[in-house]
Amino acid sequence: MAMITLPVAAHAPSPWLPPSILRLRSTSTTTTIPAAAARSSAPHPLPDELHLVADIRSPHNHIRVADVSRTAAGAGHPLAGARLLLLDAPGNIHSLSFPRSPCPLTSTYLDVFATLPPLLPASASSLAVLGFGAGSAARAVLHFFPDISVHGWEIDPAVVSASRDFFGLAELEAEHAARLSIHVGDALEASADAVAVPGGFDGVLVDLFAGGSVLPELQEMDTWRRIGRRMVAPGGRVMVNCGGPCVEAEEEGRGGEAVKDATLRALTAAFGHGMVSVMDVDESWVAMTGPAVSSAPEEAAAWKAKLPPELRGYVDMWRPCLL
């Protein structure tokens, strides 16, 4: 398993990270890392470009908060000045923010999640985040779409506590007290009815990892059918981080490419052929359920028009899933 390193700086601005950036891996989790595995996996040392802010152990995770040097890898590096939430022994990035920037975007696949609200039913008002981490995706949604309320699930209370202390989550909760609710618990057991969202959420974001890999349950059709039944309103959509080649799992035999394909097959089996679209951002694959927008130019144009300029380029990246 390779140590995380900061790559050579990218010199051209882009709405997503160029392939060289993802030597610092971006994933999120709301599930348990087995305690025995965590104890047996020595944490990788941080590269010189990262300054350790906090080091916390919980029954679920080894949590490290680190700041990227503002001069990291040369001027113009997309992650220079970022604060990172690192979990698992290799130090996978599960959330990130730029504390000195008023913009909540991260230049990672997390920004793709913030494009979902305009594609939801006209009456859309609710979004669930399964895999809240430090709230990177939720922060962007709340910033750009003031009519959307967000419910997030995170299994590890220590991650929520660290996010409040080091990622401004407490301030975000205070600013959006009527729109943001965080639930500590297993996201796979979540139910819209249990949190007083009758009929389901208009959109569901799924970003569930453990040990550097997409949860095994997400390679099962029944899991997705259960999420659809318990969480998704009629006409709603699900957007999923499926991992990909950029993911290096702690467990042997769970390579990122194979797990990504298995996750996509399970999604397709649950929601139907022609009802899953995909895109890849720096080898991180994101999937979306519902009718393909790539084959409907007018709908794609309408979607773009409702997005801030920084996010419009993602609309053209979607394509039908052919697995």
Disulfide bonds with the S-S distance in Angstrom:
none
